[in-house]
């Protein structure tokens, strides 16, 4: 056990090893950060706020998370969830994120949060 860090806290390592959990702004389901796409805002003068995907989670600024799923993206747009999560005003351009999610959807299997829905649909 090492002593250090701000406030003389113990650095046990369990906090680093714990899975980071985030909430999808579209469907509001919690998932590990690895399952979600981080999105940040790119500001420019005189034009709408532009959202850009940050798959490596390295871009600076406040981020919002969404599943790699067009349904979740559309829900977030419909609910204006990106503006609230990113604390921005005005219109938001999501085309770069939509293009990224569409290109990934062909490569990825059905998202885990969507997989169980087929079993839930039964006809009687």
PyMOL commands that set and color helices and strands:
alter all, ss='L'
color gray80, all
select helices_A, chain A and resi 6-8+14-17+33-35+70-78+81-86+95-105+112-115+117-120
alter helices_A, ss='H'
color red, helices_A
select strands_A, chain A and resi 2-3+10-11+21-23+30-32+36-42+49-53+63-67+92-93
alter strands_A, ss='S'
color yellow, strands_A
deselect
rebuild
show_as cartoon
